[in-house]
């Protein structure tokens, strides 16, 4: 299964540009817990537990397996 990344999360707020803070790439903030993140990092466990793999954003093609879990065609 491919990893879901932070920018897929409904709580990720993008800065619109990449900054380097403490030698780490940062381009957004988590609106849920207030921490700084890079959009390509894996989502946190809270996203999976809180959202149940549902998101208001478009899930990228690399995350097809997440779509399969949520939308298994039995609906």
CHARMM internal coordinates of N, CA and C (Angstrom, degrees):
IC EDIT
DIST 1 N 1 CA 1.4516
DIST 1 CA 1 C 1.5280
ANGL 1 N 1 CA 1 C 108.73
DIST 1 C 2 N 1.3101
ANGL 1 CA 1 C 2 N 116.44
DIHE 1 N 1 CA 1 C 2 N 135.57
DIST 2 N 2 CA 1.4568
ANGL 1 C 2 N 2 CA 120.90
DIHE 1 CA 1 C 2 N 2 CA 177.80
DIST 2 CA 2 C 1.5295
ANGL 2 N 2 CA 2 C 109.55
DIHE 1 C 2 N 2 CA 2 C -75.36
DIST 2 C 3 N 1.3305
ANGL 2 CA 2 C 3 N 115.40
DIHE 2 N 2 CA 2 C 3 N 154.65
DIST 3 N 3 CA 1.4592
ANGL 2 C 3 N 3 CA 119.24
DIHE 2 CA 2 C 3 N 3 CA 179.08
DIST 3 CA 3 C 1.5187
ANGL 3 N 3 CA 3 C 111.01
DIHE 2 C 3 N 3 CA 3 C -82.50
DIST 3 C 4 N 1.3115
ANGL 3 CA 3 C 4 N 116.24
DIHE 3 N 3 CA 3 C 4 N 142.16
DIST 4 N 4 CA 1.4505
ANGL 3 C 4 N 4 CA 121.66
DIHE 3 CA 3 C 4 N 4 CA 172.05
DIST 4 CA 4 C 1.5244
ANGL 4 N 4 CA 4 C 106.49
DIHE 3 C 4 N 4 CA 4 C -83.37
DIST 4 C 5 N 1.3303
ANGL 4 CA 4 C 5 N 117.69
DIHE 4 N 4 CA 4 C 5 N 141.44
DIST 5 N 5 CA 1.4622
ANGL 4 C 5 N 5 CA 121.20
DIHE 4 CA 4 C 5 N 5 CA -176.82
DIST 5 CA 5 C 1.5285
ANGL 5 N 5 CA 5 C 111.11
DIHE 4 C 5 N 5 CA 5 C -108.39
DIST 5 C 6 N 1.3208
ANGL 5 CA 5 C 6 N 115.25
DIHE 5 N 5 CA 5 C 6 N 162.08
DIST 6 N 6 CA 1.4690
ANGL 5 C 6 N 6 CA 121.65
DIHE 5 CA 5 C 6 N 6 CA -172.13
DIST 6 CA 6 C 1.5257
ANGL 6 N 6 CA 6 C 114.01
DIHE 5 C 6 N 6 CA 6 C -55.25
DIST 6 C 7 N 1.3274
ANGL 6 CA 6 C 7 N 118.07
DIHE 6 N 6 CA 6 C 7 N -38.37
DIST 7 N 7 CA 1.4655
ANGL 6 C 7 N 7 CA 117.03
DIHE 6 CA 6 C 7 N 7 CA -175.96
DIST 7 CA 7 C 1.5177
ANGL 7 N 7 CA 7 C 112.51
DIHE 6 C 7 N 7 CA 7 C -67.04
DIST 7 C 8 N 1.3307
ANGL 7 CA 7 C 8 N 118.24
DIHE 7 N 7 CA 7 C 8 N -11.72
DIST 8 N 8 CA 1.4669
ANGL 7 C 8 N 8 CA 121.28
DIHE 7 CA 7 C 8 N 8 CA 175.05
DIST 8 CA 8 C 1.5292
ANGL 8 N 8 CA 8 C 111.49
DIHE 7 C 8 N 8 CA 8 C -76.29
DIST 8 C 9 N 1.3140
ANGL 8 CA 8 C 9 N 116.34
DIHE 8 N 8 CA 8 C 9 N -20.51
DIST 9 N 9 CA 1.4655
ANGL 8 C 9 N 9 CA 121.07
DIHE 8 CA 8 C 9 N 9 CA -174.63
DIST 9 CA 9 C 1.5199
ANGL 9 N 9 CA 9 C 110.78
DIHE 8 C 9 N 9 CA 9 C -74.55
DIST 9 C 10 N 1.3223
ANGL 9 CA 9 C 10 N 116.00
DIHE 9 N 9 CA 9 C 10 N 138.53
DIST 10 N 10 CA 1.4681
ANGL 9 C 10 N 10 CA 120.50
DIHE 9 CA 9 C 10 N 10 CA -179.74
DIST 10 CA 10 C 1.5170
ANGL 10 N 10 CA 10 C 112.85
DIHE 9 C 10 N 10 CA 10 C -66.70
DIST 10 C 11 N 1.3345
ANGL 10 CA 10 C 11 N 118.28
DIHE 10 N 10 CA 10 C 11 N -13.77
DIST 11 N 11 CA 1.4592
ANGL 10 C 11 N 11 CA 121.48
DIHE 10 CA 10 C 11 N 11 CA -179.55
DIST 11 CA 11 C 1.5279
ANGL 11 N 11 CA 11 C 113.66
DIHE 10 C 11 N 11 CA 11 C -98.40
DIST 11 C 12 N 1.3353
ANGL 11 CA 11 C 12 N 117.52
DIHE 11 N 11 CA 11 C 12 N -2.90
DIST 12 N 12 CA 1.4668
ANGL 11 C 12 N 12 CA 120.06
DIHE 11 CA 11 C 12 N 12 CA 179.52
DIST 12 CA 12 C 1.5253
ANGL 12 N 12 CA 12 C 109.44
DIHE 11 C 12 N 12 CA 12 C -77.45
DIST 12 C 13 N 1.3248
ANGL 12 CA 12 C 13 N 115.96
DIHE 12 N 12 CA 12 C 13 N 125.76
DIST 13 N 13 CA 1.4656
ANGL 12 C 13 N 13 CA 122.12
DIHE 12 CA 12 C 13 N 13 CA 179.13
DIST 13 CA 13 C 1.5250
ANGL 13 N 13 CA 13 C 107.51
DIHE 12 C 13 N 13 CA 13 C -114.22
DIST 13 C 14 N 1.3222
ANGL 13 CA 13 C 14 N 116.59
DIHE 13 N 13 CA 13 C 14 N 114.38
DIST 14 N 14 CA 1.4631
ANGL 13 C 14 N 14 CA 121.32
DIHE 13 CA 13 C 14 N 14 CA -175.90
DIST 14 CA 14 C 1.5193
ANGL 14 N 14 CA 14 C 111.32
DIHE 13 C 14 N 14 CA 14 C -79.56
DIST 14 C 15 N 1.3378
ANGL 14 CA 14 C 15 N 115.74
DIHE 14 N 14 CA 14 C 15 N 142.72
DIST 15 N 15 CA 1.4592
ANGL 14 C 15 N 15 CA 121.35
DIHE 14 CA 14 C 15 N 15 CA 173.60
DIST 15 CA 15 C 1.5259
ANGL 15 N 15 CA 15 C 110.77
DIHE 14 C 15 N 15 CA 15 C -81.27
DIST 15 C 16 N 1.3367
ANGL 15 CA 15 C 16 N 117.25
DIHE 15 N 15 CA 15 C 16 N -18.88
DIST 16 N 16 CA 1.4504
ANGL 15 C 16 N 16 CA 121.17
DIHE 15 CA 15 C 16 N 16 CA -177.25
DIST 16 CA 16 C 1.5171
ANGL 16 N 16 CA 16 C 113.61
DIHE 15 C 16 N 16 CA 16 C 86.75
DIST 16 C 17 N 1.2968
ANGL 16 CA 16 C 17 N 117.06
DIHE 16 N 16 CA 16 C 17 N -5.42
DIST 17 N 17 CA 1.4673
ANGL 16 C 17 N 17 CA 121.68
DIHE 16 CA 16 C 17 N 17 CA 177.37
DIST 17 CA 17 C 1.5223
ANGL 17 N 17 CA 17 C 108.42
DIHE 16 C 17 N 17 CA 17 C -151.25
DIST 17 C 18 N 1.3174
ANGL 17 CA 17 C 18 N 115.67
DIHE 17 N 17 CA 17 C 18 N 156.02
DIST 18 N 18 CA 1.4614
ANGL 17 C 18 N 18 CA 120.66
DIHE 17 CA 17 C 18 N 18 CA 179.61
DIST 18 CA 18 C 1.5214
ANGL 18 N 18 CA 18 C 109.47
DIHE 17 C 18 N 18 CA 18 C -90.86
DIST 18 C 19 N 1.3235
ANGL 18 CA 18 C 19 N 115.65
DIHE 18 N 18 CA 18 C 19 N 131.21
DIST 19 N 19 CA 1.4646
ANGL 18 C 19 N 19 CA 122.19
DIHE 18 CA 18 C 19 N 19 CA 175.69
DIST 19 CA 19 C 1.5224
ANGL 19 N 19 CA 19 C 107.67
DIHE 18 C 19 N 19 CA 19 C -116.64
DIST 19 C 20 N 1.3210
ANGL 19 CA 19 C 20 N 116.23
DIHE 19 N 19 CA 19 C 20 N 157.20
DIST 20 N 20 CA 1.4580
ANGL 19 C 20 N 20 CA 120.70
DIHE 19 CA 19 C 20 N 20 CA 174.09
DIST 20 CA 20 C 1.5303
ANGL 20 N 20 CA 20 C 107.18
DIHE 19 C 20 N 20 CA 20 C -112.57
DIST 20 C 21 N 1.3212
ANGL 20 CA 20 C 21 N 115.04
DIHE 20 N 20 CA 20 C 21 N 116.24
DIST 21 N 21 CA 1.4579
ANGL 20 C 21 N 21 CA 121.79
DIHE 20 CA 20 C 21 N 21 CA -179.19
DIST 21 CA 21 C 1.5156
ANGL 21 N 21 CA 21 C 107.55
DIHE 20 C 21 N 21 CA 21 C -127.00
DIST 21 C 22 N 1.3252
ANGL 21 CA 21 C 22 N 116.26
DIHE 21 N 21 CA 21 C 22 N 123.02
DIST 22 N 22 CA 1.4684
ANGL 21 C 22 N 22 CA 121.56
DIHE 21 CA 21 C 22 N 22 CA -177.31
DIST 22 CA 22 C 1.5323
ANGL 22 N 22 CA 22 C 111.70
DIHE 21 C 22 N 22 CA 22 C 53.31
DIST 22 C 23 N 1.3397
ANGL 22 CA 22 C 23 N 115.18
DIHE 22 N 22 CA 22 C 23 N 43.06
DIST 23 N 23 CA 1.4648
ANGL 22 C 23 N 23 CA 123.21
DIHE 22 CA 22 C 23 N 23 CA 177.95
DIST 23 CA 23 C 1.5238
ANGL 23 N 23 CA 23 C 113.40
DIHE 22 C 23 N 23 CA 23 C 63.08
DIST 23 C 24 N 1.3460
ANGL 23 CA 23 C 24 N 117.64
DIHE 23 N 23 CA 23 C 24 N 22.10
DIST 24 N 24 CA 1.4621
ANGL 23 C 24 N 24 CA 122.16
DIHE 23 CA 23 C 24 N 24 CA 177.06
DIST 24 CA 24 C 1.5192
ANGL 24 N 24 CA 24 C 109.10
DIHE 23 C 24 N 24 CA 24 C -123.62
DIST 24 C 25 N 1.3274
ANGL 24 CA 24 C 25 N 115.77
DIHE 24 N 24 CA 24 C 25 N 142.60
DIST 25 N 25 CA 1.4619
ANGL 24 C 25 N 25 CA 120.32
DIHE 24 CA 24 C 25 N 25 CA 174.79
DIST 25 CA 25 C 1.5219
ANGL 25 N 25 CA 25 C 108.76
DIHE 24 C 25 N 25 CA 25 C -73.26
DIST 25 C 26 N 1.3177
ANGL 25 CA 25 C 26 N 115.25
DIHE 25 N 25 CA 25 C 26 N 131.78
DIST 26 N 26 CA 1.4607
ANGL 25 C 26 N 26 CA 122.16
DIHE 25 CA 25 C 26 N 26 CA 179.54
DIST 26 CA 26 C 1.5282
ANGL 26 N 26 CA 26 C 107.27
DIHE 25 C 26 N 26 CA 26 C -134.16
DIST 26 C 27 N 1.3212
ANGL 26 CA 26 C 27 N 117.32
DIHE 26 N 26 CA 26 C 27 N 130.17
DIST 27 N 27 CA 1.4676
ANGL 26 C 27 N 27 CA 118.72
DIHE 26 CA 26 C 27 N 27 CA 175.61
DIST 27 CA 27 C 1.5199
ANGL 27 N 27 CA 27 C 112.60
DIHE 26 C 27 N 27 CA 27 C -137.61
DIST 27 C 28 N 1.3386
ANGL 27 CA 27 C 28 N 116.31
DIHE 27 N 27 CA 27 C 28 N 16.07
DIST 28 N 28 CA 1.4524
ANGL 27 C 28 N 28 CA 118.58
DIHE 27 CA 27 C 28 N 28 CA 177.59
DIST 28 CA 28 C 1.5099
ANGL 28 N 28 CA 28 C 112.12
DIHE 27 C 28 N 28 CA 28 C -173.74
DIST 28 C 29 N 1.3093
ANGL 28 CA 28 C 29 N 114.05
DIHE 28 N 28 CA 28 C 29 N 178.49
DIST 29 N 29 CA 1.4527
ANGL 28 C 29 N 29 CA 122.06
DIHE 28 CA 28 C 29 N 29 CA -176.95
DIST 29 CA 29 C 1.5182
ANGL 29 N 29 CA 29 C 108.65
DIHE 28 C 29 N 29 CA 29 C -132.39
DIST 29 C 30 N 1.3185
ANGL 29 CA 29 C 30 N 115.85
DIHE 29 N 29 CA 29 C 30 N 144.26
DIST 30 N 30 CA 1.4619
ANGL 29 C 30 N 30 CA 120.95
DIHE 29 CA 29 C 30 N 30 CA 174.85
DIST 30 CA 30 C 1.5320
ANGL 30 N 30 CA 30 C 108.15
DIHE 29 C 30 N 30 CA 30 C -83.40
DIST 30 C 31 N 1.3052
ANGL 30 CA 30 C 31 N 116.53
DIHE 30 N 30 CA 30 C 31 N 117.96
DIST 31 N 31 CA 1.4552
ANGL 30 C 31 N 31 CA 120.93
DIHE 30 CA 30 C 31 N 31 CA 178.29
DIST 31 CA 31 C 1.5123
ANGL 31 N 31 CA 31 C 113.09
DIHE 30 C 31 N 31 CA 31 C -73.74
DIST 31 C 32 N 1.3283
ANGL 31 CA 31 C 32 N 117.19
DIHE 31 N 31 CA 31 C 32 N -13.26
DIST 32 N 32 CA 1.4606
ANGL 31 C 32 N 32 CA 121.66
DIHE 31 CA 31 C 32 N 32 CA -179.26
DIST 32 CA 32 C 1.5209
ANGL 32 N 32 CA 32 C 111.20
DIHE 31 C 32 N 32 CA 32 C -81.34
DIST 32 C 33 N 1.3558
ANGL 32 CA 32 C 33 N 116.04
DIHE 32 N 32 CA 32 C 33 N -46.39
DIST 33 N 33 CA 1.4716
ANGL 32 C 33 N 33 CA 117.85
DIHE 32 CA 32 C 33 N 33 CA -178.14
DIST 33 CA 33 C 1.5291
ANGL 33 N 33 CA 33 C 113.22
DIHE 32 C 33 N 33 CA 33 C -121.57
DIST 33 C 34 N 1.3446
ANGL 33 CA 33 C 34 N 117.75
DIHE 33 N 33 CA 33 C 34 N 2.33
DIST 34 N 34 CA 1.4605
ANGL 33 C 34 N 34 CA 121.45
DIHE 33 CA 33 C 34 N 34 CA 173.66
DIST 34 CA 34 C 1.5165
ANGL 34 N 34 CA 34 C 116.09
DIHE 33 C 34 N 34 CA 34 C 78.21
DIST 34 C 35 N 1.3214
ANGL 34 CA 34 C 35 N 118.69
DIHE 34 N 34 CA 34 C 35 N 7.74
DIST 35 N 35 CA 1.4576
ANGL 34 C 35 N 35 CA 120.78
DIHE 34 CA 34 C 35 N 35 CA -178.53
DIST 35 CA 35 C 1.5276
ANGL 35 N 35 CA 35 C 111.14
DIHE 34 C 35 N 35 CA 35 C -87.17
DIST 35 C 36 N 1.3436
ANGL 35 CA 35 C 36 N 115.76
DIHE 35 N 35 CA 35 C 36 N 155.99
DIST 36 N 36 CA 1.4575
ANGL 35 C 36 N 36 CA 121.96
DIHE 35 CA 35 C 36 N 36 CA 179.49
DIST 36 CA 36 C 1.5193
ANGL 36 N 36 CA 36 C 109.76
DIHE 35 C 36 N 36 CA 36 C -88.89
DIST 36 C 37 N 1.3369
ANGL 36 CA 36 C 37 N 116.83
DIHE 36 N 36 CA 36 C 37 N 142.59
DIST 37 N 37 CA 1.4612
ANGL 36 C 37 N 37 CA 121.19
DIHE 36 CA 36 C 37 N 37 CA -175.32
DIST 37 CA 37 C 1.5163
ANGL 37 N 37 CA 37 C 111.44
DIHE 36 C 37 N 37 CA 37 C -143.93
DIST 37 C 38 N 1.3310
ANGL 37 CA 37 C 38 N 115.36
DIHE 37 N 37 CA 37 C 38 N 163.35
DIST 38 N 38 CA 1.4621
ANGL 37 C 38 N 38 CA 123.11
DIHE 37 CA 37 C 38 N 38 CA 167.85
DIST 38 CA 38 C 1.5216
ANGL 38 N 38 CA 38 C 106.04
DIHE 37 C 38 N 38 CA 38 C -100.88
DIST 38 C 39 N 1.3072
ANGL 38 CA 38 C 39 N 117.01
DIHE 38 N 38 CA 38 C 39 N 133.79
DIST 39 N 39 CA 1.4594
ANGL 38 C 39 N 39 CA 121.75
DIHE 38 CA 38 C 39 N 39 CA -171.98
DIST 39 CA 39 C 1.5225
ANGL 39 N 39 CA 39 C 114.28
DIHE 38 C 39 N 39 CA 39 C -59.70
DIST 39 C 40 N 1.3332
ANGL 39 CA 39 C 40 N 117.49
DIHE 39 N 39 CA 39 C 40 N -23.37
DIST 40 N 40 CA 1.4573
ANGL 39 C 40 N 40 CA 120.45
DIHE 39 CA 39 C 40 N 40 CA -177.90
DIST 40 CA 40 C 1.5300
ANGL 40 N 40 CA 40 C 113.04
DIHE 39 C 40 N 40 CA 40 C -90.67
DIST 40 C 41 N 1.3325
ANGL 40 CA 40 C 41 N 117.92
DIHE 40 N 40 CA 40 C 41 N 1.93
DIST 41 N 41 CA 1.4629
ANGL 40 C 41 N 41 CA 120.44
DIHE 40 CA 40 C 41 N 41 CA 176.62
DIST 41 CA 41 C 1.5231
ANGL 41 N 41 CA 41 C 109.94
DIHE 40 C 41 N 41 CA 41 C -74.13
DIST 41 C 42 N 1.3097
ANGL 41 CA 41 C 42 N 116.35
DIHE 41 N 41 CA 41 C 42 N 155.07
DIST 42 N 42 CA 1.4612
ANGL 41 C 42 N 42 CA 120.77
DIHE 41 CA 41 C 42 N 42 CA 177.84
DIST 42 CA 42 C 1.5220
ANGL 42 N 42 CA 42 C 110.10
DIHE 41 C 42 N 42 CA 42 C -63.71
DIST 42 C 43 N 1.3230
ANGL 42 CA 42 C 43 N 116.01
DIHE 42 N 42 CA 42 C 43 N 147.47
DIST 43 N 43 CA 1.4644
ANGL 42 C 43 N 43 CA 119.36
DIHE 42 CA 42 C 43 N 43 CA 176.58
DIST 43 CA 43 C 1.5207
ANGL 43 N 43 CA 43 C 109.87
DIHE 42 C 43 N 43 CA 43 C -66.01
DIST 43 C 44 N 1.3094
ANGL 43 CA 43 C 44 N 114.86
DIHE 43 N 43 CA 43 C 44 N 156.72
DIST 44 N 44 CA 1.4629
ANGL 43 C 44 N 44 CA 120.59
DIHE 43 CA 43 C 44 N 44 CA 179.63
DIST 44 CA 44 C 1.5289
ANGL 44 N 44 CA 44 C 110.20
DIHE 43 C 44 N 44 CA 44 C -79.59
DIST 44 C 45 N 1.2998
ANGL 44 CA 44 C 45 N 114.87
DIHE 44 N 44 CA 44 C 45 N 164.56
DIST 45 N 45 CA 1.4650
ANGL 44 C 45 N 45 CA 120.40
DIHE 44 CA 44 C 45 N 45 CA 178.81
DIST 45 CA 45 C 1.5241
ANGL 45 N 45 CA 45 C 110.99
DIHE 44 C 45 N 45 CA 45 C -61.04
DIST 45 C 46 N 1.3277
ANGL 45 CA 45 C 46 N 116.97
DIHE 45 N 45 CA 45 C 46 N -32.59
DIST 46 N 46 CA 1.4648
ANGL 45 C 46 N 46 CA 120.73
DIHE 45 CA 45 C 46 N 46 CA -179.99
DIST 46 CA 46 C 1.5185
ANGL 46 N 46 CA 46 C 111.71
DIHE 45 C 46 N 46 CA 46 C -61.22
DIST 46 C 47 N 1.3500
ANGL 46 CA 46 C 47 N 116.84
DIHE 46 N 46 CA 46 C 47 N -33.89
DIST 47 N 47 CA 1.4621
ANGL 46 C 47 N 47 CA 119.30
DIHE 46 CA 46 C 47 N 47 CA 178.62
DIST 47 CA 47 C 1.5239
ANGL 47 N 47 CA 47 C 110.13
DIHE 46 C 47 N 47 CA 47 C -61.70
DIST 47 C 48 N 1.3220
ANGL 47 CA 47 C 48 N 115.73
DIHE 47 N 47 CA 47 C 48 N -46.24
DIST 48 N 48 CA 1.4609
ANGL 47 C 48 N 48 CA 119.99
DIHE 47 CA 47 C 48 N 48 CA -178.22
DIST 48 CA 48 C 1.5297
ANGL 48 N 48 CA 48 C 110.06
DIHE 47 C 48 N 48 CA 48 C -65.04
DIST 48 C 49 N 1.3330
ANGL 48 CA 48 C 49 N 116.79
DIHE 48 N 48 CA 48 C 49 N -44.74
DIST 49 N 49 CA 1.4587
ANGL 48 C 49 N 49 CA 120.36
DIHE 48 CA 48 C 49 N 49 CA -178.71
DIST 49 CA 49 C 1.5251
ANGL 49 N 49 CA 49 C 111.97
DIHE 48 C 49 N 49 CA 49 C -69.89
DIST 49 C 50 N 1.3356
ANGL 49 CA 49 C 50 N 116.89
DIHE 49 N 49 CA 49 C 50 N -40.75
DIST 50 N 50 CA 1.4633
ANGL 49 C 50 N 50 CA 122.32
DIHE 49 CA 49 C 50 N 50 CA -176.08
DIST 50 CA 50 C 1.5177
ANGL 50 N 50 CA 50 C 111.37
DIHE 49 C 50 N 50 CA 50 C -75.28
DIST 50 C 51 N 1.3287
ANGL 50 CA 50 C 51 N 116.08
DIHE 50 N 50 CA 50 C 51 N -44.55
DIST 51 N 51 CA 1.4552
ANGL 50 C 51 N 51 CA 120.52
DIHE 50 CA 50 C 51 N 51 CA -171.47
DIST 51 CA 51 C 1.5163
ANGL 51 N 51 CA 51 C 113.13
DIHE 50 C 51 N 51 CA 51 C -97.56
DIST 51 C 52 N 1.3101
ANGL 51 CA 51 C 52 N 118.02
DIHE 51 N 51 CA 51 C 52 N -14.82
DIST 52 N 52 CA 1.4512
ANGL 51 C 52 N 52 CA 119.53
DIHE 51 CA 51 C 52 N 52 CA -177.91
DIST 52 CA 52 C 1.5156
ANGL 52 N 52 CA 52 C 111.64
DIHE 51 C 52 N 52 CA 52 C 58.84
DIST 52 C 53 N 1.3298
ANGL 52 CA 52 C 53 N 116.20
DIHE 52 N 52 CA 52 C 53 N 32.79
DIST 53 N 53 CA 1.4589
ANGL 52 C 53 N 53 CA 124.58
DIHE 52 CA 52 C 53 N 53 CA -178.50
DIST 53 CA 53 C 1.5129
ANGL 53 N 53 CA 53 C 113.21
DIHE 52 C 53 N 53 CA 53 C 69.14
DIST 53 C 54 N 1.3274
ANGL 53 CA 53 C 54 N 117.96
DIHE 53 N 53 CA 53 C 54 N 17.30
DIST 54 N 54 CA 1.4615
ANGL 53 C 54 N 54 CA 121.32
DIHE 53 CA 53 C 54 N 54 CA 172.98
DIST 54 CA 54 C 1.5177
ANGL 54 N 54 CA 54 C 108.21
DIHE 53 C 54 N 54 CA 54 C -94.70
DIST 54 C 55 N 1.3038
ANGL 54 CA 54 C 55 N 117.41
DIHE 54 N 54 CA 54 C 55 N 143.37
DIST 55 N 55 CA 1.4548
ANGL 54 C 55 N 55 CA 121.37
DIHE 54 CA 54 C 55 N 55 CA 178.08
DIST 55 CA 55 C 1.5155
ANGL 55 N 55 CA 55 C 109.41
DIHE 54 C 55 N 55 CA 55 C -145.55
DIST 55 C 56 N 1.3202
ANGL 55 CA 55 C 56 N 116.03
DIHE 55 N 55 CA 55 C 56 N 151.21
DIST 56 N 56 CA 1.4594
ANGL 55 C 56 N 56 CA 119.83
DIHE 55 CA 55 C 56 N 56 CA 176.71
DIST 56 CA 56 C 1.5165
ANGL 56 N 56 CA 56 C 111.30
DIHE 55 C 56 N 56 CA 56 C -85.98
DIST 56 C 57 N 1.3437
ANGL 56 CA 56 C 57 N 116.62
DIHE 56 N 56 CA 56 C 57 N -5.51
DIST 57 N 57 CA 1.4582
ANGL 56 C 57 N 57 CA 120.82
DIHE 56 CA 56 C 57 N 57 CA -179.61
DIST 57 CA 57 C 1.5216
ANGL 57 N 57 CA 57 C 110.16
DIHE 56 C 57 N 57 CA 57 C -101.11
DIST 57 C 58 N 1.3280
ANGL 57 CA 57 C 58 N 115.66
DIHE 57 N 57 CA 57 C 58 N 160.84
DIST 58 N 58 CA 1.4599
ANGL 57 C 58 N 58 CA 120.77
DIHE 57 CA 57 C 58 N 58 CA 177.86
DIST 58 CA 58 C 1.5234
ANGL 58 N 58 CA 58 C 109.09
DIHE 57 C 58 N 58 CA 58 C -67.75
DIST 58 C 59 N 1.3144
ANGL 58 CA 58 C 59 N 116.33
DIHE 58 N 58 CA 58 C 59 N 127.31
DIST 59 N 59 CA 1.4603
ANGL 58 C 59 N 59 CA 120.80
DIHE 58 CA 58 C 59 N 59 CA 177.82
DIST 59 CA 59 C 1.5222
ANGL 59 N 59 CA 59 C 107.82
DIHE 58 C 59 N 59 CA 59 C -82.11
DIST 59 C 60 N 1.3302
ANGL 59 CA 59 C 60 N 118.44
DIHE 59 N 59 CA 59 C 60 N 127.14
DIST 60 N 60 CA 1.4692
ANGL 59 C 60 N 60 CA 119.79
DIHE 59 CA 59 C 60 N 60 CA -177.58
DIST 60 CA 60 C 1.5247
ANGL 60 N 60 CA 60 C 111.69
DIHE 59 C 60 N 60 CA 60 C -65.52
DIST 60 C 61 N 1.3246
ANGL 60 CA 60 C 61 N 115.77
DIHE 60 N 60 CA 60 C 61 N 158.78
DIST 61 N 61 CA 1.4555
ANGL 60 C 61 N 61 CA 121.25
DIHE 60 CA 60 C 61 N 61 CA -177.72
DIST 61 CA 61 C 1.5176
ANGL 61 N 61 CA 61 C 113.12
DIHE 60 C 61 N 61 CA 61 C -57.40
DIST 61 C 62 N 1.3454
ANGL 61 CA 61 C 62 N 117.20
DIHE 61 N 61 CA 61 C 62 N -29.32
DIST 62 N 62 CA 1.4670
ANGL 61 C 62 N 62 CA 118.53
DIHE 61 CA 61 C 62 N 62 CA 179.55
DIST 62 CA 62 C 1.5127
ANGL 62 N 62 CA 62 C 111.49
DIHE 61 C 62 N 62 CA 62 C -66.14
DIST 62 C 63 N 1.3147
ANGL 62 CA 62 C 63 N 118.12
DIHE 62 N 62 CA 62 C 63 N -13.60
DIST 63 N 63 CA 1.4617
ANGL 62 C 63 N 63 CA 122.33
DIHE 62 CA 62 C 63 N 63 CA -178.02
DIST 63 CA 63 C 1.5296
ANGL 63 N 63 CA 63 C 111.63
DIHE 62 C 63 N 63 CA 63 C -103.12
DIST 63 C 64 N 1.3357
ANGL 63 CA 63 C 64 N 118.68
DIHE 63 N 63 CA 63 C 64 N 25.65
DIST 64 N 64 CA 1.4619
ANGL 63 C 64 N 64 CA 121.89
DIHE 63 CA 63 C 64 N 64 CA -177.36
DIST 64 CA 64 C 1.5198
ANGL 64 N 64 CA 64 C 112.46
DIHE 63 C 64 N 64 CA 64 C -52.33
DIST 64 C 65 N 1.3259
ANGL 64 CA 64 C 65 N 117.65
DIHE 64 N 64 CA 64 C 65 N -37.16
DIST 65 N 65 CA 1.4529
ANGL 64 C 65 N 65 CA 119.71
DIHE 64 CA 64 C 65 N 65 CA -177.04
DIST 65 CA 65 C 1.5215
ANGL 65 N 65 CA 65 C 112.57
DIHE 64 C 65 N 65 CA 65 C -65.08
DIST 65 C 66 N 1.3262
ANGL 65 CA 65 C 66 N 116.51
DIHE 65 N 65 CA 65 C 66 N -29.27
DIST 66 N 66 CA 1.4542
ANGL 65 C 66 N 66 CA 118.74
DIHE 65 CA 65 C 66 N 66 CA 175.88
DIST 66 CA 66 C 1.5187
ANGL 66 N 66 CA 66 C 110.15
DIHE 65 C 66 N 66 CA 66 C -67.93
DIST 66 C 67 N 1.3374
ANGL 66 CA 66 C 67 N 116.91
DIHE 66 N 66 CA 66 C 67 N -39.57
DIST 67 N 67 CA 1.4613
ANGL 66 C 67 N 67 CA 120.17
DIHE 66 CA 66 C 67 N 67 CA 176.64
DIST 67 CA 67 C 1.5177
ANGL 67 N 67 CA 67 C 110.01
DIHE 66 C 67 N 67 CA 67 C -61.04
DIST 67 C 68 N 1.3346
ANGL 67 CA 67 C 68 N 117.61
DIHE 67 N 67 CA 67 C 68 N -41.13
DIST 68 N 68 CA 1.4535
ANGL 67 C 68 N 68 CA 121.58
DIHE 67 CA 67 C 68 N 68 CA -178.55
DIST 68 CA 68 C 1.5227
ANGL 68 N 68 CA 68 C 111.70
DIHE 67 C 68 N 68 CA 68 C -62.04
DIST 68 C 69 N 1.3214
ANGL 68 CA 68 C 69 N 116.14
DIHE 68 N 68 CA 68 C 69 N -35.46
DIST 69 N 69 CA 1.4673
ANGL 68 C 69 N 69 CA 119.58
DIHE 68 CA 68 C 69 N 69 CA 179.56
DIST 69 CA 69 C 1.5161
ANGL 69 N 69 CA 69 C 110.45
DIHE 68 C 69 N 69 CA 69 C -68.12
DIST 69 C 70 N 1.3360
ANGL 69 CA 69 C 70 N 116.03
DIHE 69 N 69 CA 69 C 70 N -42.99
DIST 70 N 70 CA 1.4604
ANGL 69 C 70 N 70 CA 120.89
DIHE 69 CA 69 C 70 N 70 CA -175.73
DIST 70 CA 70 C 1.5227
ANGL 70 N 70 CA 70 C 110.48
DIHE 69 C 70 N 70 CA 70 C -79.03
DIST 70 C 71 N 1.3164
ANGL 70 CA 70 C 71 N 117.08
DIHE 70 N 70 CA 70 C 71 N -45.18
DIST 71 N 71 CA 1.4562
ANGL 70 C 71 N 71 CA 122.71
DIHE 70 CA 70 C 71 N 71 CA -176.24
DIST 71 CA 71 C 1.5264
ANGL 71 N 71 CA 71 C 108.93
DIHE 70 C 71 N 71 CA 71 C -112.68
DIST 71 C 72 N 1.3018
ANGL 71 CA 71 C 72 N 115.92
DIHE 71 N 71 CA 71 C 72 N 80.30
DIST 72 N 72 CA 1.4530
ANGL 71 C 72 N 72 CA 119.51
DIHE 71 CA 71 C 72 N 72 CA -174.05
DIST 72 CA 72 C 1.5199
ANGL 72 N 72 CA 72 C 113.90
DIHE 71 C 72 N 72 CA 72 C -87.88
DIST 72 C 73 N 1.3399
ANGL 72 CA 72 C 73 N 116.74
DIHE 72 N 72 CA 72 C 73 N 3.55
DIST 73 N 73 CA 1.4558
ANGL 72 C 73 N 73 CA 119.84
DIHE 72 CA 72 C 73 N 73 CA 176.37
DIST 73 CA 73 C 1.5072
ANGL 73 N 73 CA 73 C 113.70
DIHE 72 C 73 N 73 CA 73 C 86.00
DIST 73 C 74 N 1.3257
ANGL 73 CA 73 C 74 N 118.97
DIHE 73 N 73 CA 73 C 74 N 1.19
DIST 74 N 74 CA 1.4574
ANGL 73 C 74 N 74 CA 121.57
DIHE 73 CA 73 C 74 N 74 CA -179.94
DIST 74 CA 74 C 1.5175
ANGL 74 N 74 CA 74 C 112.26
DIHE 73 C 74 N 74 CA 74 C -88.18
DIST 74 C 75 N 1.3389
ANGL 74 CA 74 C 75 N 116.49
DIHE 74 N 74 CA 74 C 75 N -3.65
DIST 75 N 75 CA 1.4734
ANGL 74 C 75 N 75 CA 119.92
DIHE 74 CA 74 C 75 N 75 CA -176.60
DIST 75 CA 75 C 1.5170
ANGL 75 N 75 CA 75 C 111.32
DIHE 74 C 75 N 75 CA 75 C -77.89
END
COOR INIT
IC SEED 1 N 1 CA 1 C
IC BUILD
